[in-house]
Structures are given as C-alpha cells and as structure tokens.
Amino acid sequence: MGNEKKALNPDVLKAGLKYYIFDWDDNILHMPTKIILERKTDDGRWEKHHVPTSTFALIRNDTENYRPPDGDWEKAFVNFRDLQKLSESEFIIDTKKALQPVIDGSEKGAPSFYKLKKALIEGRIIGIVTARGHEPQSIRSGVEYFIEHILSKEEKSTMLKNLRSYMHIFDDQGVSESDEEVLNYYLSLNKYHGVTSPAFSELLGERTSGSENPEVAKQVAIKDFVDHVISLIRGRGVNKPVSIGFSDDDMGNVKAVEEYIELQLAKEFPHVKFVVYDTSDPEVPKGRKIILQGQLELKL
C-alpha cells in the first residue's frame, strides 16, 4: 500500500459511530472446514460422518442421531482448533481456500461478506466472534488476508484515509506513521474471539464451556466487544450516535443474542442502537435486519 500520510476524510463521523460484530462461517465465508461426527445408521450402528458448518447448525441438537467421536467434542472440532502442527493455522488455510473462488469471480461470499468489506473500507472497529477455537492471532491473520486480497488498491487507500481520520479525531498516536503501522494499529483495536479457544476460556472463567454452550459464550464475547468500544469512546469528547451491529447465520445464536441485548445490553447501554442481522435464511441473501433501538443520546 502506498503512503497516505496527509490524506484525511473529515466526513467520517457524519453517520455516527458504527461498530460491527461478525460470525465467520457461512456468514462471511463458506469455509470448507468439516466437523467430524458419528451418525447413527438405520441398523443402529455409529459411523464417522463429516459435515460442514451449515449442516451442523441444523443438526447440532439432534443428539439421538449425531454425536462426537468417543463423546469428545475436541475430536469433533479438531479442524477448528490451533492444535495441529501445521505451518499455518487451519483457519487461514481454509480462509484462503474459501476466498479463492470469490477472488476468481466464480462464487460470492456468504451474506455478510460485503458488510465486512464495507466496514473495513470505512475503518470501523469490528469484532469477529466465532464458535471456532482458533487463537486471536489466527483469526486476525484471516482478516488481514481478506484486506490484502479482497480490497482494491483504491479501497485500501480509502481505508487508510478513514483510519487516519479516526486517529486524528480521537487524538490517537500514529496519525503520521507508515501505512503498515496505521493498519497494524487498527487491526490491534479489533476483537478476535474464537469462543472455544484456550484464550477465550480464560475470559469465560467458570461460567460455561464454549464448546458446550456456544450461545452463552458468544454473549460473553459480545459484551467484551461492547465494553471495548465504549471504553475507546469514553472521555474523548466525541458526542455522536453509537450503533453496534451483530450478524450470524445460526438461528439459535441470533435468538440468544436478541434476548441478551433486550434483557441486558440495551438496559446497560441505553444510548446504543443495537442491530441484529439474521443471515440464516438462504432466501434472504443479505439477511433479516432486526433493530433493537436504544436511546440515541451519547451520555458517557
């Protein structure tokens, strides 16, 4: 990327402060990663059965016909963890595979693909919250690869201009640093939560297991993201409307997050407008938008 040290966009705050939380699999990209299960056959035997995440979202509560190998969910999700000794994380390997047909133009991304792209170009702080168990650095690498291979030269230039503008408005250090340093600083502000990872287990504490209850784990990740962005705004003297969007393709997660926002987050953060995008229905390509309106008055 070329150096854009003096390029700023004075209009970045006109639309308010918008932040986004994205599930990854089948919401951003149709990843090729398979879950290893055992399926009951018609004669009562159990046989190994590999399923994509889109299928797992439909059958994961069918414990009568599907189970993890030897009753161990870690064996079922071995491809979704940073446990194997590979030169690259399984996450970045499969992200590259999933992005290639999009780059070639032979396929489109999942429903929120272009929402993520737009958020990146606009320089919005994002959170990736996935049921995967990869470490934050692995997920960040996937986002970096997305930026490098999906954004055009002009889009990257616009992104840098917007990032420098936010840094200038929020009086952050590094406005005049190199493109690489500005991008690295931005990526460090984002959140990358694989809710079944060892790193996320520390955040969960004793509350639950991310593998056993991904809905609750995602709620914890969302709260962490909201706390994070609000803490970045607080005390900066920027009085603008705040909105936070969440998108997921799993109906169970969508309903759990809706309820969580209504019962807890909307009360704790009445100044924030929460928007949920349900991307579970293939008949609705861009997802179903659910607005959970807060009081759009920034009193921090």
Salt bridges, closest charged atoms under 4 A:
ASP11 OD1 - LYS14 NZ 3.52
ASP23 OD1 - LYS218 NZ 3.07
ASP25 OD1 - ARG132 NE 2.64
ASP26 OD1 - HIS30 ND1 3.04
GLU38 OE1 - ARG67 NE 2.65
ASP43 OD2 - ARG45 NE 3.00
GLU47 OE2 - ARG39 NH2 3.04
ASP70 OD2 - LYS75 NZ 2.71
GLU74 OE1 - ARG81 NE 3.16
ASP82 OD1 - HIS134 ND1 2.92
GLU88 OE2 - LYS96 NZ 2.83
ASP94 OD1 - LYS97 NZ 3.93
GLU122 OE2 - LYS118 NZ 2.61
GLU122 OE1 - ARG124 NE 2.99
GLU144 OE2 - ARG140 NE 3.53
GLU148 OE2 - LYS156 NZ 3.36
GLU155 OE2 - LYS117 NZ 3.34
ASP172 OD1 - ARG236 NH1 3.17
ASP179 OD1 - ARG164 NH1 3.22
GLU215 OE2 - ARG60 NH2 2.60
ASP224 OD2 - LYS191 NZ 3.20
ASP224 OD2 - HIS193 NE2 2.84
ASP227 OD2 - LYS223 NZ 2.82
ASP248 OD2 - LYS218 NZ 2.66
ASP250 OD2 - ARG60 NE 3.29
GLU268 OE2 - LYS223 NZ 3.43
ASP278 OD2 - ARG288 NH2 3.16
GLU297 OE1 - LYS299 NZ 3.12
